[in-house]
Amino acid sequence: MTYSPITPNDINVLTEIVGPDQLTTTHADRLLRAKDQSQHAAKLAEVILFPQTALQVAEILRYANQRCIPITPWGVGTSLEGNPIPQYGGITLSLERMTRIIKVHHDDFQVTVEPGIGHKDLNRELARFGLFFPPDPGANATIGGMLANNAAGIRTVKYGASKDNVLRMQVALADGRLIHVGSRSIKQSAGYDLLHLFVGSEGTLGIITEATLKLVPLPQLMSAVVASFPTISAAIETVVAIKASGLDPAALEFIDPKQCAILRDHAGVNLEEKPTLFMEFHATHRETLEYGLQELLQICNDQGATGFRATTDHAERAKLWQARHHAFETLVRVHPGKTFVIDDVSVPLSAYPVLIAYIEAQLAEHDVPAYMKGHAGDGNIHVEFPFGDAHEYDRAMQVNDRIVLKAIELGGTCTGEHGVGIGKAKYMQAEHGQALAVMWAIKQTLDPNRILNPGKIFPPDFFNG
Ligand SMILES: Cc1cc2nc3c(=O)[nH]c(=O)nc-3n(C[C@H](O)[C@H](O)[C@H](O)COP(=O)(O)OP(=O)(O)OC[C@H]3O[C@@H](n4cnc5c(N)ncnc54)[C@H](O)[C@@H]3O)c2cc1C
């Protein structure tokens, strides 16, 4: 695929669309948006644009499409698979200045926002209404980036992923049309589900310029629980037992012993060096919460738990989740000079124990250093491999490949929540078979000049074919 390089005339036209303060070509600005948080190599865009309205986004797309200039949307770059890296240069379209809350539909438990608002910033505002948007990927990701990646996080086990919490979006298409997909009705069955076609499309089909999100009331009571186990399999069997009990956890996270030790030593959390579950429960009545905790204690004891600590203290709970959310940054800090390959696979819950046992066996057999943590309640696991040179990287990738193919074989997916980006494109054929050609046909229909986030989701033979 050949694209047009950006000319001085392009810069003039784009400046007219967005205004002189909303465009930059400085090396520092381009470098800042050349790479996400993954191990994938940085690529520089030729120009960064900061549109402030949906109409500007549509105008930019119309022009880029006519000129065949690649265009990669950018939220805040917290992706973990190279999703917003401008692989083919061109324009990086940063939505970071479209941060307005357009309307809180308080009585409908909904909010309409621009795509660049961070979900944490949004939730701070919504707290005044006693409401919140539940998907929580940890980092202060933008709503546009979360919808584009179908991000999930620790609360998905109770509230669903981003796709489950959006009702309607405005999307700018490659040819400059602005369309609405979905509606503000909770029930929707009018035709093809275009809303969910764009969710998870990683900016390859259109740019999200507005979204109406579902909200839920802030829970009145919350408890956090930490339980430790003698073996990884005991911890994982407990996850299945908790889900089967109907206790409805709001978070159900697994952390391996080595990572617990790091959190204890570097994040000040009181943890044993054992396979551990972090959990959270929400309730409206104290009795319900207490009854649930008793039942949970019984389940954990039945699986041989060696430690069980429950708290409703706000500060203690906040510290625990802060440590969990920053666990990756802590890992990076204690491995100076190393980069990480982060795997993200997900399987049906019944296959979770098999997958985890397989990962343990692979790591032991190939003697590859790695950490495991995961949104266990969703059957999702992240394996984090530190590497310092090409040899360590190759060894990590060999084990990573096996884990991904095993997850697919178990009826799961190559990516539970980080999206395909660059890193998972090579597994798309194995996971989707002939359906991948259908995805490509959709891509060709909506973006025939392949200007939108080129080089993502599809393996190179599709893209260059
Ligand atoms: C420490 C850490 C922990 C994380 N934990 C989790 C986790 O638990 N769960 C999880 O799901 N993710 C997690 N992530 C990954 C990341 O936060 C999510 O993928 C998030 O959705 C990215 O949002 P962003 O705003 O940074 O978007 P970016 O990374 O900037 O972009 C994401 C993708 O969306 C596209 N895009 C951005 N805005 C738009 C738009 N308006 N319209 C169309 N396309 C757009 C980009 O081109 C790119 O393909 C974590 C990341 C870090 C660094």
The ligand as a Tripos MOL2 file, in Angstrom:
@<TRIPOS>MOLECULE
LIG
   53    58     1     0     0
SMALL
NO_CHARGES

@<TRIPOS>ATOM
      1 C1         -0.6990   -0.1230   33.5720 C.3       1 LIG1
      2 C2         -1.7670   -0.4580   32.5860 C.ar      1 LIG1
      3 C3         -2.8030   -1.2870   32.9640 C.ar      1 LIG1
      4 C4         -3.8070   -1.6030   32.0610 C.ar      1 LIG1
      5 N1         -4.8240   -2.4100   32.4690 N.ar      1 LIG1
      6 C5         -5.8210   -2.6980   31.6220 C.ar      1 LIG1
      7 C6         -6.9170   -3.5080   32.0460 C.ar      1 LIG1
      8 O1         -6.9750   -3.9580   33.1810 O.2       1 LIG1
      9 N2         -7.8920   -3.7560   31.1630 N.ar      1 LIG1
     10 C7         -7.8680   -3.2550   29.8830 C.ar      1 LIG1
     11 O2         -8.8050   -3.5000   29.1320 O.2       1 LIG1
     12 N3         -6.8360   -2.5020   29.4490 N.ar      1 LIG1
     13 C8         -5.8230   -2.2150   30.2750 C.ar      1 LIG1
     14 N4         -4.7780   -1.4390   29.8520 N.ar      1 LIG1
     15 C9         -4.7160   -1.0290   28.4320 C.3       1 LIG1
     16 C10        -5.2790    0.3630   28.0800 C.3       1 LIG1
     17 O3         -5.4290    1.1970   29.2050 O.3       1 LIG1
     18 C11        -6.5930    0.2310   27.3190 C.3       1 LIG1
     19 O4         -6.4050   -0.4970   26.1210 O.3       1 LIG1
     20 C12        -7.2510    1.5620   26.9650 C.3       1 LIG1
     21 O5         -8.4850    1.2970   26.3720 O.3       1 LIG1
     22 C13        -6.4550    2.4570   26.0240 C.3       1 LIG1
     23 O6         -7.0540    3.7510   26.0460 O.3       1 LIG1
     24 P1         -6.2580    5.0530   25.5760 P.3       1 LIG1
     25 O7         -7.1300    6.2250   25.8190 O.co2     1 LIG1
     26 O8         -4.9120    5.0950   26.1520 O.co2     1 LIG1
     27 O9         -6.2250    4.8020   24.0130 O.3       1 LIG1
     28 P2         -4.9790    4.6840   23.0260 P.3       1 LIG1
     29 O10        -4.0080    3.7040   23.5360 O.co2     1 LIG1
     30 O11        -4.4780    6.0350   22.6950 O.co2     1 LIG1
     31 O12        -5.7270    4.1020   21.7360 O.3       1 LIG1
     32 C14        -6.3420    2.8450   21.7900 C.3       1 LIG1
     33 C15        -6.8580    2.4310   20.4240 C.3       1 LIG1
     34 O13        -8.0220    3.1730   20.1220 O.3       1 LIG1
     35 C16        -7.8700    3.9870   18.9840 C.3       1 LIG1
     36 N5         -8.5880    5.1950   19.3220 N.ar      1 LIG1
     37 C17        -8.3310    6.0810   20.3230 C.ar      1 LIG1
     38 N6         -9.2980    7.0000   20.3800 N.ar      1 LIG1
     39 C18       -10.2070    6.6860   19.4070 C.ar      1 LIG1
     40 C19       -11.4340    7.2490   18.9670 C.ar      1 LIG1
     41 N7        -11.9530    8.3340   19.5240 N.pl3     1 LIG1
     42 N8        -12.0800    6.6560   17.9340 N.ar      1 LIG1
     43 C20       -11.5930    5.5420   17.3500 C.ar      1 LIG1
     44 N9        -10.4400    4.9720   17.7330 N.ar      1 LIG1
     45 C21        -9.7610    5.5340   18.7440 C.ar      1 LIG1
     46 C22        -6.3620    4.0970   18.7790 C.3       1 LIG1
     47 O14        -6.0060    4.2770   17.4350 O.3       1 LIG1
     48 C23        -5.9130    2.7350   19.2850 C.3       1 LIG1
     49 O15        -6.0990    1.7730   18.2630 O.3       1 LIG1
     50 C24        -3.7650   -1.0830   30.7400 C.ar      1 LIG1
     51 C25        -2.7210   -0.2450   30.3530 C.ar      1 LIG1
     52 C26        -1.7200    0.0680   31.2680 C.ar      1 LIG1
     53 C27        -0.6240    0.9880   30.8170 C.3       1 LIG1
@<TRIPOS>BOND
     1     1     2 1
     2     2     3 ar
     3     2    52 ar
     4     3     4 ar
     5     4     5 ar
     6     4    50 ar
     7     5     6 ar
     8     6     7 ar
     9     6    13 1
    10     7     8 2
    11     7     9 ar
    12     9    10 ar
    13    10    11 2
    14    10    12 ar
    15    12    13 ar
    16    13    14 ar
    17    14    15 1
    18    14    50 ar
    19    15    16 1
    20    16    17 1
    21    16    18 1
    22    18    19 1
    23    18    20 1
    24    20    21 1
    25    20    22 1
    26    22    23 1
    27    23    24 1
    28    24    25 2
    29    24    26 1
    30    24    27 1
    31    27    28 1
    32    28    29 2
    33    28    30 1
    34    28    31 1
    35    31    32 1
    36    32    33 1
    37    33    34 1
    38    33    48 1
    39    34    35 1
    40    35    36 1
    41    35    46 1
    42    36    37 ar
    43    36    45 ar
    44    37    38 ar
    45    38    39 ar
    46    39    40 ar
    47    39    45 ar
    48    40    41 1
    49    40    42 ar
    50    42    43 ar
    51    43    44 ar
    52    44    45 ar
    53    46    47 1
    54    46    48 1
    55    48    49 1
    56    50    51 ar
    57    51    52 ar
    58    52    53 1
@<TRIPOS>SUBSTRUCTURE
     1 LIG1         1 GROUP 0 **** ****
